[in-house]
Amino acid sequence: MSLSRRNVLAIIGGGTIVAAVGGVNVFTSTRTPEKALAPWSQAGDYEEPRRFALSYAILVPNPHNRQPWQVDLDTPDTVILYRDKALDLPHTDPYSRQLTIGLGCFLEQMRIAASVRGYAVDLVPFPEGEEGPVAIATFSQDASIKPDPLFKNILDRHSCKEPFADTPVAPDTAAPLTALADVILQPARVAAIRELTWKAHTIETYTPRTMKESVDLMRMGKTEINAMPDGIDLGGPFLESLMAVGVVNRESLLDENSSAFQQGIDMYREMLNNTHAYVVVTTPNNSRESQLEAGRRWVRLNLTTTKQGLSLHPVSQALQEYPEMAELYAQVHKMLAPAGHTVQMLGRLGYGPEVSISPRWSLEAKIIQS
């Protein structure tokens, strides 16, 4: 089984909010990476409102689970958010567009959590341009603030990396999603997108440098997952038994002729083929501010799908901006975006098993020390 994973939040100035993981049916009790999973149960264990909100913000989805956020808490009532550029993805995300979207998810989930404590959060994106902070967030108590109803879905949210059930998504069930994304249910359009996402996956997989970027970030087994609770985790009794005998390792996952490589292809094909609906997030342009806004919409979309009993899984390989993907990038924009607009996120939508886990670093590890 594959586990999704998240980091702990780094706070400038000191302190730690431990990152967490939630889900079911993941490891046998002896193979559970308890250290990596601890933050899910510890979210909210902070009286100070910024740390309370940040302990939930670190649970958001983000590319390759890099968790690139760092925060400065030195200014009272303020969170200054930075992107840790040491965690960039130069091959699959060369312009850091996807990482910026992940930071938008972070900011929105922080805002959602702050509302539960009666705090409004005013966001100023890129106050010093692209080379400075990603955003400055100012917290203020506001008696008119109501708890965001999506807060109660945060700990249940997951990205389902399994085949969906063969049950179609009913238009009435999908209706609450349409304020956040285009929802595609028509069989002919779904089939066209399904074919495109498969082509995009094969390009990423058979391009050595993009595949290696993912394999280098895989955390294989309990020991690695606990030691490095970021990246792409591989664990569970079956996979760990294959690791123990050398069938699954980084070398075999990069070898196109190995059984491990071919089984990975087969698993992803099965997953994509069991998709009967998609969601698309577009923006009028591709500015950094638009990327943050796309992230804010994406995490609200993910929480809303959870509320509706649906599962969501990003399949955004065709949106990646490297030369081998250029043809499909043009196709997906022609297919899904108005002229001049940018497709920021593409996701599978359906009914899936609750199997995703998200290890993370502790919050305090992400606080920038003054």
TORGUMAR-26877 format. One record per atom (N, C-alpha, C): residue in one letter; z, y negated, x. Coordinates in steps of 0.1 Angstrom, whole numbers, padded with zeros to 4 digits, always signed. Layout:
AZYX
...
END
This chain:
M+0000+0012+0008
M+0000+0000+0000
M+0000-0012+0009
S-0007-0022+0004
S-0007-0035+0011
S+0003-0045+0005
L+0011-0051+0013
L+0020-0061+0008
L+0015-0075+0012
S+0017-0084+0003
S+0014-0098+0006
S+0027-0104+0012
R+0025-0115+0020
R+0037-0119+0027
R+0037-0134+0028
R+0049-0140+0029
R+0051-0154+0031
R+0061-0157+0042
N+0060-0169+0048
N+0069-0173+0059
N+0082-0179+0053
V+0090-0182+0062
V+0102-0190+0059
V+0098-0205+0061
L+0105-0214+0055
L+0102-0228+0057
L+0108-0234+0069
A+0100-0241+0077
A+0106-0248+0088
A+0109-0262+0084
I+0122-0267+0086
I+0126-0280+0082
I+0129-0288+0094
I+0123-0300+0095
I+0126-0309+0107
I+0140-0314+0105
G+0148-0312+0115
G+0162-0318+0115
G+0172-0307+0114
G+0168-0294+0111
G+0178-0284+0111
G+0181-0278+0098
G+0186-0266+0097
G+0189-0260+0085
G+0179-0249+0082
T+0182-0239+0073
T+0173-0229+0070
T+0173-0224+0056
I+0162-0224+0049
I+0161-0218+0036
I+0154-0205+0038
V+0160-0194+0035
V+0155-0181+0038
V+0144-0178+0028
A+0132-0174+0033
A+0121-0170+0025
A+0124-0157+0018
A+0117-0154+0007
A+0120-0142+0000
A+0108-0134-0005
V+0111-0122-0010
V+0100-0113-0015
V+0104-0107-0028
G+0095-0105-0037
G+0098-0099-0050
G+0088-0089-0054
G+0091-0079-0061
G+0081-0070-0066
G+0087-0056-0068
V+0079-0046-0072
V+0084-0033-0075
V+0075-0023-0068
N+0080-0010-0067
N+0072+0001-0063
N+0065-0001-0049
V+0073-0006-0040
V+0067-0009-0027
V+0070+0001-0016
F+0082+0003-0012
F+0085+0012-0001
F+0096+0022-0006
T+0097+0033+0000
T+0109+0041-0002
T+0121+0034+0004
S+0133+0037+0000
S+0144+0029+0004
S+0146+0028+0019
T+0142+0039+0026
T+0144+0039+0040
T+0133+0031+0048
R+0122+0027+0041
R+0111+0020+0047
R+0110+0005+0042
T+0120+0001+0034
T+0119-0013+0029
T+0123-0023+0040
P+0114-0033+0042
P+0117-0043+0052
P+0127-0053+0047
E+0140-0049+0046
E+0150-0057+0039
E+0151-0072+0045
K+0150-0073+0058
K+0151-0086+0064
K+0140-0095+0059
A+0128-0090+0059
A+0117-0098+0055
A+0117-0102+0040
L+0123-0093+0032
L+0123-0095+0017
L+0135-0103+0012
A+0144-0106+0020
A+0157-0112+0016
A+0155-0125+0009
P+0145-0134+0013
P+0145-0147+0007
P+0142-0148-0008
W+0136-0138-0014
W+0134-0138-0029
W+0147-0139-0036
S+0157-0131-0031
S+0170-0131-0038
S+0178-0143-0035
Q+0174-0150-0024
Q+0182-0162-0020
Q+0176-0175-0024
A+0165-0174-0031
A+0159-0187-0036
A+0168-0194-0046
G+0171-0206-0044
G+0179-0214-0053
G+0194-0215-0048
D+0197-0209-0037
D+0211-0208-0032
D+0214-0221-0024
Y+0210-0233-0029
Y+0213-0245-0022
Y+0217-0256-0033
E+0227-0263-0029
E+0232-0274-0038
E+0223-0287-0036
E+0220-0289-0024
E+0212-0301-0020
E+0198-0300-0027
P+0194-0310-0035
P+0182-0308-0043
P+0169-0306-0036
R+0168-0312-0024
R+0155-0309-0016
R+0155-0295-0012
R+0166-0290-0006
R+0166-0276-0001
R+0165-0266-0013
F+0171-0269-0024
F+0169-0261-0036
F+0154-0260-0040
A+0147-0271-0040
A+0133-0271-0044
A+0125-0264-0033
L+0128-0266-0020
L+0120-0260-0009
L+0122-0245-0009
S+0134-0240-0013
S+0136-0226-0013
S+0127-0218-0023
Y+0122-0225-0033
Y+0111-0220-0041
Y+0097-0223-0037
A+0096-0235-0030
A+0082-0238-0026
A+0077-0228-0016
I+0086-0222-0007
I+0081-0213+0003
I+0076-0200-0003
L+0077-0198-0016
L+0073-0185-0022
L+0058-0186-0027
V+0051-0197-0024
V+0038-0198-0029
V+0027-0190-0022
P+0016-0187-0028
P+0005-0181-0021
P-0002-0190-0011
N-0007-0185+0000
N-0015-0193+0009
N-0023-0184+0018
P-0034-0189+0024
P-0043-0181+0031
P-0037-0172+0043
H-0040-0159+0042
H-0035-0150+0052
H-0020-0151+0054
N-0013-0156+0044
N+0001-0157+0045
N+0006-0164+0057
R-0001-0174+0062
R+0002-0181+0074
R+0015-0190+0073
Q+0018-0194+0060
Q+0029-0203+0058
Q+0030-0215+0068
P+0020-0223+0067
P+0018-0234+0078
P+0026-0246+0076
W+0036-0246+0067
W+0044-0258+0064
W+0055-0260+0074
Q+0057-0272+0077
Q+0069-0277+0084
Q+0074-0290+0076
V+0087-0291+0075
V+0092-0303+0068
V+0103-0310+0076
D+0103-0323+0074
D+0112-0332+0080
D+0121-0338+0069
L+0134-0335+0071
L+0144-0339+0061
L+0153-0351+0066
D+0149-0357+0077
D+0158-0367+0083
D+0160-0379+0074
T+0150-0383+0066
T+0151-0394+0057
T+0157-0390+0044
P+0168-0397+0039
P+0175-0393+0027
P+0165-0393+0015
D+0167-0383+0006
D+0159-0381-0006
D+0144-0380-0003
T+0140-0375+0009
T+0126-0375+0012
T+0123-0362+0019
V+0111-0356+0016
V+0106-0345+0023
V+0092-0349+0029
I+0091-0349+0042
I+0079-0352+0049
I+0073-0339+0053
L+0061-0336+0047
L+0054-0323+0050
L+0044-0324+0060
Y+0044-0314+0070
Y+0034-0313+0080
Y+0027-0300+0079
R+0015-0299+0085
R+0009-0286+0087
R+0010-0282+0101
D+0016-0270+0103
D+0017-0264+0117
D+0003-0259+0122
K-0003-0267+0130
K-0017-0264+0134
K-0018-0252+0143
A-0007-0248+0148
A-0007-0235+0156
A-0010-0223+0148
L-0009-0225+0135
L-0011-0214+0125
L-0025-0215+0119
D-0034-0223+0124
D-0047-0224+0118
D-0055-0211+0119
L-0065-0210+0111
L-0074-0199+0110
L-0088-0203+0114
P-0091-0204+0127
P-0103-0211+0132
P-0116-0203+0128
H-0115-0190+0125
H-0128-0183+0122
H-0130-0182+0107
T-0120-0179+0099
T-0123-0178+0084
T-0120-0191+0077
D-0113-0201+0083
D-0110-0214+0077
D-0112-0225+0087
P-0124-0227+0092
P-0126-0235+0104
P-0122-0250+0102
Y-0123-0254+0089
Y-0119-0268+0086
Y-0106-0270+0079
S-0098-0259+0079
S-0085-0259+0073
S-0085-0263+0059
R-0096-0261+0052
R-0096-0264+0038
R-0087-0255+0030
Q-0088-0242+0032
Q-0079-0233+0025
Q-0064-0234+0028
L-0061-0237+0041
L-0047-0240+0044
L-0042-0252+0037
T-0051-0262+0035
T-0047-0275+0028
T-0044-0271+0014
I-0052-0263+0008
I-0050-0258-0006
I-0036-0252-0007
G-0033-0243+0003
G-0020-0237+0003
G-0009-0247+0003
L-0011-0258+0010
L+0000-0268+0011
L+0001-0276-0002
G-0010-0277-0010
G-0010-0282-0023
G-0002-0273-0032
C-0003-0260-0031
C+0005-0250-0039
C+0020-0253-0036
F+0023-0255-0023
F+0037-0257-0018
F+0043-0269-0025
L+0035-0280-0025
L+0040-0293-0030
L+0043-0292-0045
E+0034-0285-0052
E+0035-0284-0067
E+0047-0275-0071
Q+0049-0264-0064
Q+0060-0255-0067
Q+0073-0262-0063
M+0073-0270-0053
M+0085-0278-0049
M+0088-0288-0061
R+0078-0294-0066
R+0080-0304-0077
R+0085-0296-0090
I+0079-0285-0093
I+0084-0277-0104
I+0099-0273-0103
A+0103-0269-0091
A+0117-0265-0089
A+0126-0277-0090
A+0122-0289-0084
A+0130-0301-0085
A+0133-0305-0099
S+0123-0302-0108
S+0125-0307-0122
S+0137-0300-0129
V+0140-0288-0124
V+0151-0280-0130
V+0164-0287-0127
R+0165-0294-0116
R+0177-0302-0112
R+0176-0316-0117
G+0166-0320-0125
G+0165-0333-0130
G+0160-0343-0121
Y+0152-0339-0111
Y+0146-0348-0101
Y+0131-0349-0103
A+0126-0362-0103
A+0112-0364-0102
A+0108-0365-0087
V+0096-0361-0084
V+0091-0361-0070
V+0078-0369-0070
D+0078-0380-0063
D+0067-0389-0061
D+0060-0384-0048
L+0047-0381-0049
L+0039-0376-0037
L+0029-0387-0032
V+0029-0389-0019
V+0019-0397-0013
V+0012-0389-0003
P-0001-0385-0006
P-0008-0376+0003
P-0014-0383+0015
F-0013-0377+0026
F-0019-0381+0039
F-0017-0396+0041
P-0004-0401+0042
P-0001-0415+0043
P-0006-0421+0056
E-0008-0413+0066
E-0013-0419+0079
E-0027-0413+0082
G-0034-0408+0072
G-0047-0402+0075
G-0045-0387+0078
E-0056-0381+0081
E-0056-0366+0083
E-0047-0361+0095
E-0046-0369+0105
E-0038-0365+0117
E-0023-0366+0115
G-0018-0373+0105
G-0004-0375+0102
G+0001-0365+0093
P+0012-0368+0086
P+0018-0359+0076
P+0009-0355+0065
V+0010-0343+0060
V+0002-0339+0048
V+0006-0347+0036
A+0019-0350+0034
A+0024-0357+0023
A+0038-0362+0025
I+0042-0373+0019
I+0056-0377+0018
I+0060-0376+0004
A+0071-0368+0002
A+0076-0366-0012
A+0090-0373-0013
T+0091-0381-0023
T+0104-0388-0025
T+0110-0383-0038
F+0123-0378-0037
F+0130-0373-0048
F+0139-0384-0054
S+0139-0384-0068
S+0147-0394-0075
S+0152-0388-0088
Q+0165-0390-0090
Q+0170-0385-0103
Q+0164-0392-0115
D+0161-0385-0125
D+0154-0391-0137
D+0159-0384-0149
A+0166-0391-0158
A+0172-0384-0170
A+0161-0380-0179
S+0149-0385-0178
S+0139-0381-0187
S+0131-0369-0183
I+0134-0364-0171
I+0127-0352-0165
I+0132-0340-0172
K+0123-0332-0178
K+0126-0319-0184
K+0122-0308-0174
P+0129-0297-0174
P+0126-0286-0166
P+0112-0281-0169
D+0104-0279-0159
D+0090-0274-0161
D+0091-0260-0165
P+0085-0257-0177
P+0086-0243-0182
P+0080-0232-0173
L+0072-0236-0163
L+0066-0226-0154
L+0076-0221-0144
F+0087-0228-0142
F+0097-0225-0132
F+0102-0210-0134
K+0104-0206-0146
K+0109-0193-0148
K+0099-0182-0145
N+0087-0185-0141
N+0077-0175-0137
N+0076-0174-0122
I+0083-0182-0115
I+0081-0183-0100
I+0084-0170-0093
L+0095-0164-0097
L+0100-0151-0090
L+0092-0139-0094
D+0085-0140-0106
D+0076-0129-0110
D+0062-0130-0106
R+0058-0142-0101
R+0044-0144-0097
R+0040-0135-0085
H+0028-0130-0085
H+0023-0122-0074
H+0008-0122-0074
S+0002-0119-0063
S-0012-0118-0062
S-0015-0103-0062
C-0022-0098-0072
C-0025-0084-0074
C-0037-0080-0065
K-0034-0072-0055
K-0045-0067-0047
K-0048-0052-0050
E-0048-0049-0063
E-0051-0035-0068
E-0062-0036-0078
P-0068-0025-0081
P-0078-0025-0092
P-0071-0029-0105
F-0078-0037-0113
F-0072-0040-0126
F-0075-0029-0136
A-0067-0030-0147
A-0070-0021-0158
A-0083-0024-0164
D-0089-0014-0171
D-0102-0016-0177
D-0101-0023-0191
T-0090-0030-0193
T-0088-0038-0205
T-0094-0052-0204
P-0103-0056-0213
P-0109-0069-0212
P-0098-0080-0215
V-0100-0091-0209
V-0091-0103-0211
V-0096-0110-0224
A-0087-0110-0234
A-0091-0116-0247
A-0092-0131-0245
P-0101-0138-0252
P-0103-0152-0251
P-0090-0159-0255
D-0082-0154-0265
D-0070-0161-0269
D-0060-0161-0258
T-0059-0150-0250
T-0050-0148-0239
T-0054-0158-0228
A-0067-0159-0226
A-0072-0168-0215
A-0071-0182-0218
A-0070-0186-0231
A-0071-0200-0235
A-0062-0209-0228
P-0049-0206-0225
P-0040-0215-0218
P-0044-0218-0204
L-0053-0210-0198
L-0058-0212-0185
L-0069-0222-0183
T-0075-0225-0194
T-0087-0234-0194
T-0084-0248-0190
A-0072-0253-0192
A-0068-0266-0187
A-0067-0267-0172
L-0067-0256-0165
L-0065-0256-0151
L-0077-0251-0143
A-0086-0243-0150
A-0097-0237-0143
A-0108-0233-0153
D-0120-0231-0148
D-0130-0224-0157
D-0127-0210-0157
V-0127-0204-0169
V-0125-0190-0171
V-0138-0183-0175
I-0142-0173-0168
I-0154-0166-0170
I-0152-0152-0176
L-0156-0150-0188
L-0154-0137-0195
L-0167-0130-0198
Q-0178-0138-0198
Q-0191-0132-0203
Q-0195-0121-0193
P-0199-0109-0198
P-0202-0098-0189
P-0213-0101-0179
A-0223-0107-0183
A-0234-0110-0174
A-0230-0119-0162
R-0223-0129-0165
R-0218-0138-0155
R-0207-0131-0146
V-0199-0123-0152
V-0189-0116-0145
V-0196-0106-0135
A-0206-0099-0139
A-0213-0090-0131
A-0220-0097-0119
A-0225-0109-0121
A-0231-0117-0110
A-0221-0121-0100
I-0210-0126-0105
I-0199-0130-0095
I-0193-0118-0088
R-0192-0107-0095
R-0187-0094-0088
R-0196-0090-0077
E-0209-0091-0079
E-0219-0087-0068
E-0217-0097-0057
L-0216-0110-0060
L-0215-0120-0049
L-0202-0118-0041
T-0191-0115-0048
T-0178-0114-0040
T-0179-0101-0031
W-0186-0091-0036
W-0187-0079-0027
W-0196-0082-0015
K-0207-0090-0017
K-0215-0094-0005
K-0207-0102+0005
A-0199-0111-0001
A-0191-0120+0008
A-0180-0112+0016
H-0174-0102+0009
H-0165-0094+0016
H-0171-0086+0027
T-0183-0081+0025
T-0190-0073+0036
T-0193-0082+0047
I-0197-0094+0045
I-0200-0103+0056
I-0188-0106+0064
E-0177-0109+0057
E-0164-0112+0065
E-0160-0099+0073
T-0162-0087+0067
T-0157-0075+0073
T-0166-0071+0085
Y-0179-0073+0084
Y-0188-0069+0094
Y-0191-0080+0104
T-0185-0092+0103
T-0186-0102+0113
T-0174-0100+0122
P-0176-0096+0135
P-0165-0092+0143
P-0153-0102+0145
R-0157-0115+0146
R-0146-0124+0149
R-0138-0127+0136
T-0144-0127+0124
T-0136-0130+0112
T-0128-0117+0109
M-0133-0106+0111
M-0125-0093+0108
M-0114-0093+0118
K-0116-0096+0131
K-0105-0095+0141
K-0094-0105+0137
E-0098-0117+0132
E-0088-0127+0129
E-0078-0121+0118
S-0083-0113+0109
S-0075-0107+0099
S-0066-0096+0105
V-0073-0087+0113
V-0066-0076+0118
V-0055-0080+0128
D-0057-0091+0135
D-0047-0096+0145
D-0035-0101+0137
L-0037-0105+0124
L-0025-0110+0116
L-0019-0099+0108
M-0024-0086+0109
M-0018-0076+0101
M-0004-0072+0107
R+0006-0070+0099
R+0019-0065+0103
R+0020-0051+0098
M+0021-0042+0108
M+0019-0027+0105
M+0033-0020+0105
G+0038-0017+0093
G+0050-0010+0092
G+0063-0019+0092
K+0074-0012+0088
K+0086-0020+0086
K+0091-0028+0097
T+0090-0023+0109
T+0095-0030+0121
T+0087-0043+0123
E+0074-0042+0123
E+0066-0055+0124
E+0068-0064+0113
I+0069-0059+0100
I+0070-0068+0089
I+0083-0075+0090
N+0094-0069+0094
N+0107-0075+0095
N+0107-0086+0107
A+0100-0082+0118
A+0099-0091+0129
A+0091-0103+0127
M+0080-0101+0120
M+0070-0112+0117
M+0066-0113+0103
P+0075-0118+0094
P+0072-0118+0080
P+0062-0128+0075
D+0050-0128+0082
D+0039-0136+0078
D+0027-0127+0078
G+0015-0132+0077
G+0003-0124+0079
G+0001-0114+0068
I-0007-0104+0071
I-0011-0094+0061
I-0004-0081+0064
D+0005-0077+0055
D+0013-0065+0058
D+0008-0052+0053
L+0009-0042+0061
L+0006-0028+0057
L+0018-0020+0059
G+0022-0013+0048
G+0034-0006+0048
G+0035+0005+0037
G+0046+0012+0037
G+0048+0022+0027
G+0047+0036+0034
P+0052+0046+0027
P+0053+0059+0034
P+0040+0065+0038
F+0030+0064+0030
F+0017+0070+0033
F+0010+0063+0045
L+0009+0050+0044
L+0003+0043+0055
L+0011+0044+0068
E+0024+0044+0067
E+0032+0045+0079
E+0031+0059+0085
S+0029+0069+0077
S+0027+0082+0083
S+0013+0083+0090
L+0003+0076+0085
L-0010+0075+0092
L-0008+0067+0105
M+0000+0056+0105
M+0002+0049+0117
M+0009+0057+0128
A+0018+0065+0123
A+0026+0073+0133
A+0018+0083+0140
V+0007+0088+0134
V-0002+0098+0141
V-0014+0091+0147
G-0015+0078+0146
G-0025+0071+0153
G-0038+0069+0145
V-0038+0074+0132
V-0050+0073+0124
V-0053+0058+0120
V-0042+0051+0117
V-0043+0037+0113
V-0037+0028+0124
N-0045+0020+0131
N-0040+0011+0141
N-0050+0000+0142
R-0047-0010+0150
R-0056-0022+0150
R-0070-0018+0155
E-0070-0009+0165
E-0083-0004+0170
E-0092+0002+0160
S-0086+0011+0152
S-0093+0018+0142
S-0098+0009+0130
L-0089-0001+0127
L-0093-0010+0117
L-0105-0019+0121
L-0107-0020+0134
L-0118-0028+0139
L-0131-0020+0142
D-0129-0007+0142
D-0140+0002+0145
D-0148+0006+0133
E-0160+0001+0131
E-0168+0003+0120
E-0171+0018+0117
N-0170+0026+0127
N-0172+0041+0125
N-0160+0049+0122
S-0148+0042+0122
S-0136+0050+0120
S-0134+0052+0105
S-0126+0063+0102
S-0122+0065+0088
S-0114+0054+0082
A-0105+0048+0090
A-0097+0037+0085
A-0105+0026+0081
F-0115+0022+0089
F-0124+0011+0085
F-0131+0014+0072
Q-0137+0026+0071
Q-0145+0030+0059
Q-0136+0031+0047
Q-0124+0036+0048
Q-0115+0036+0037
Q-0111+0022+0032
G-0110+0013+0042
G-0107-0001+0038
G-0118-0006+0029
I-0131-0004+0034
I-0142-0008+0026
I-0142-0002+0012
D-0140+0011+0011
D-0140+0018-0002
D-0129+0012-0011
M-0117+0010-0006
M-0106+0005-0014
M-0110-0009-0019
Y-0116-0018-0011
Y-0119-0031-0016
Y-0130-0030-0026
R-0140-0021-0024
R-0151-0020-0034
R-0145-0016-0048
E-0136-0006-0047
E-0130-0002-0060
E-0122-0013-0067
M-0115-0021-0059
M-0107-0032-0064
M-0117-0042-0071
L-0128-0046-0064
L-0137-0056-0069
L-0144-0051-0082
N-0148-0038-0082
N-0155-0032-0093
N-0147-0032-0105
N-0133-0031-0104
N-0124-0032-0116
N-0120-0046-0119
T-0130-0055-0121
T-0128-0069-0124
T-0137-0072-0135
H-0131-0078-0146
H-0138-0081-0158
H-0137-0096-0162
A-0131-0104-0154
A-0129-0118-0157
A-0126-0125-0144
Y-0130-0138-0143
Y-0128-0146-0131
Y-0123-0160-0135
V-0117-0167-0126
V-0113-0181-0128
V-0118-0189-0116
V-0122-0201-0119
V-0128-0210-0108
V-0122-0223-0109
V-0117-0228-0097
V-0112-0242-0096
V-0122-0250-0088
T-0127-0261-0094
T-0136-0270-0087
T-0130-0284-0087
T-0135-0292-0077
T-0131-0306-0076
T-0144-0314-0075
P-0144-0327-0079
P-0156-0336-0078
P-0160-0338-0063
N-0151-0336-0054
N-0155-0338-0040
N-0147-0328-0031
N-0148-0329-0018
N-0141-0320-0009
N-0132-0328+0000
S-0126-0339-0005
S-0116-0346+0003
S-0103-0338+0005
R-0096-0342+0015
R-0083-0336+0017
R-0074-0337+0004
E-0074-0349-0002
E-0066-0351-0014
E-0071-0342-0025
S-0084-0339-0026
S-0089-0330-0036
S-0085-0316-0033
Q-0084-0312-0021
Q-0080-0299-0017
Q-0065-0297-0021
L-0057-0307-0018
L-0043-0306-0023
L-0042-0305-0038
E-0049-0312-0045
E-0049-0312-0060
E-0054-0298-0064
A-0064-0292-0058
A-0068-0279-0061
A-0057-0269-0059
G-0049-0270-0049
G-0038-0261-0047
G-0027-0263-0057
R-0025-0275-0061
R-0015-0277-0072
R-0019-0271-0085
R-0032-0272-0088
R-0037-0265-0100
R-0037-0250-0098
W-0040-0245-0086
W-0040-0230-0084
W-0027-0224-0086
V-0016-0230-0081
V-0003-0224-0083
V+0001-0225-0097
R-0002-0235-0104
R+0001-0236-0119
R-0007-0226-0126
L-0019-0224-0122
L-0028-0213-0128
L-0021-0199-0126
N-0017-0197-0114
N-0011-0184-0110
N+0002-0182-0119
L+0010-0192-0120
L+0022-0191-0128
L+0019-0189-0143
T+0008-0196-0147
T+0005-0194-0162
T-0001-0180-0164
T-0009-0175-0155
T-0013-0161-0157
T-0001-0151-0158
T+0009-0154-0150
T+0021-0146-0150
T+0027-0147-0164
K+0028-0159-0169
K+0034-0161-0182
K+0026-0154-0193
Q+0013-0153-0191
Q+0004-0147-0201
Q+0003-0131-0200
G+0011-0126-0190
G+0010-0112-0188
G-0002-0107-0180
L-0009-0116-0173
L-0021-0114-0166
L-0018-0114-0151
S-0027-0108-0143
S-0026-0109-0128
S-0038-0116-0123
L-0036-0122-0111
L-0046-0131-0105
L-0046-0127-0090
H-0059-0127-0084
H-0061-0124-0070
H-0072-0132-0065
P-0070-0141-0055
P-0081-0149-0050
P-0091-0140-0042
V-0104-0143-0045
V-0115-0136-0038
V-0124-0147-0033
S-0120-0155-0024
S-0126-0167-0020
S-0135-0166-0007
Q-0138-0154-0003
Q-0146-0153+0010
Q-0159-0160+0009
A-0165-0161-0002
A-0178-0168-0003
A-0177-0183-0002
L-0164-0188-0002
L-0162-0202-0001
L-0159-0206+0013
Q-0159-0197+0023
Q-0155-0200+0036
Q-0167-0206+0044
E-0164-0216+0052
E-0174-0224+0058
E-0177-0220+0073
Y-0182-0208+0075
Y-0187-0205+0088
Y-0202-0200+0086
P-0210-0200+0097
P-0224-0199+0096
P-0229-0186+0089
E-0223-0175+0091
E-0227-0162+0085
E-0226-0163+0070
M-0217-0171+0065
M-0214-0172+0050
M-0222-0183+0043
A-0230-0190+0051
A-0236-0202+0045
A-0245-0200+0033
E-0253-0189+0033
E-0262-0186+0022
E-0254-0183+0009
L-0244-0175+0010
L-0235-0172-0001
L-0227-0184-0006
Y-0223-0192+0004
Y-0216-0205+0000
Y-0225-0213-0009
A-0238-0214-0005
A-0247-0222-0014
A-0249-0215-0027
Q-0250-0202-0027
Q-0252-0195-0040
Q-0240-0197-0049
V-0228-0196-0044
V-0216-0197-0053
V-0215-0211-0058
H-0219-0221-0051
H-0218-0234-0056
H-0229-0237-0067
K-0241-0231-0064
K-0251-0233-0075
K-0247-0225-0087
M-0240-0214-0086
M-0237-0206-0098
M-0225-0212-0105
L-0215-0218-0098
L-0202-0221-0104
L-0198-0235-0105
A-0205-0244-0097
A-0200-0258-0097
A-0211-0268-0102
P-0206-0278-0108
P-0216-0289-0112
P-0222-0295-0099
A-0233-0301-0100
A-0240-0307-0088
A-0230-0317-0081
G-0229-0315-0068
G-0221-0323-0060
G-0206-0320-0060
H-0202-0311-0068
H-0188-0307-0068
H-0185-0295-0058
T-0173-0293-0055
T-0169-0282-0046
T-0161-0271-0053
V-0165-0259-0051
V-0157-0248-0056
V-0146-0246-0045
Q-0133-0248-0050
Q-0122-0247-0041
Q-0115-0233-0041
M-0115-0227-0053
M-0109-0214-0054
M-0116-0205-0064
L-0117-0192-0061
L-0123-0183-0070
L-0114-0171-0071
G-0111-0166-0083
G-0101-0155-0084
G-0105-0145-0094
R-0100-0133-0091
R-0101-0122-0101
R-0090-0123-0111
L-0093-0120-0124
L-0083-0121-0135
L-0083-0108-0143
G-0071-0103-0146
G-0071-0091-0154
G-0056-0086-0155
Y-0055-0074-0160
Y-0042-0068-0162
Y-0040-0058-0150
G-0030-0060-0142
G-0028-0052-0130
G-0014-0048-0129
P-0011-0038-0120
P+0002-0033-0117
P+0010-0043-0110
E+0023-0043-0112
E+0032-0052-0105
E+0037-0046-0092
V+0028-0048-0081
V+0031-0040-0069
V+0031-0050-0057
S+0030-0062-0059
S+0029-0071-0047
S+0042-0076-0042
I+0044-0077-0029
I+0056-0081-0023
I+0052-0092-0013
S+0062-0101-0011
S+0058-0113-0003
S+0069-0116+0007
P+0070-0110+0018
P+0080-0114+0028
P+0078-0128+0034
R+0088-0134+0038
R+0087-0148+0044
R+0097-0150+0054
W+0094-0160+0062
W+0105-0165+0072
W+0115-0173+0064
S+0127-0175+0070
S+0137-0183+0063
S+0133-0197+0063
L+0139-0204+0053
L+0135-0219+0052
L+0139-0226+0064
E+0151-0224+0069
E+0156-0232+0080
E+0147-0231+0093
A+0140-0220+0094
A+0131-0218+0105
A+0120-0228+0105
K+0117-0234+0093
K+0106-0243+0091
K+0110-0257+0091
I+0123-0260+0093
I+0127-0274+0093
I+0126-0279+0107
I+0119-0290+0108
I+0116-0296+0122
I+0129-0302+0127
Q+0132-0297+0139
Q+0145-0302+0145
Q+0143-0316+0151
S+0152-0325+0148
S+0151-0338+0153
S+0158-0339+0167
END
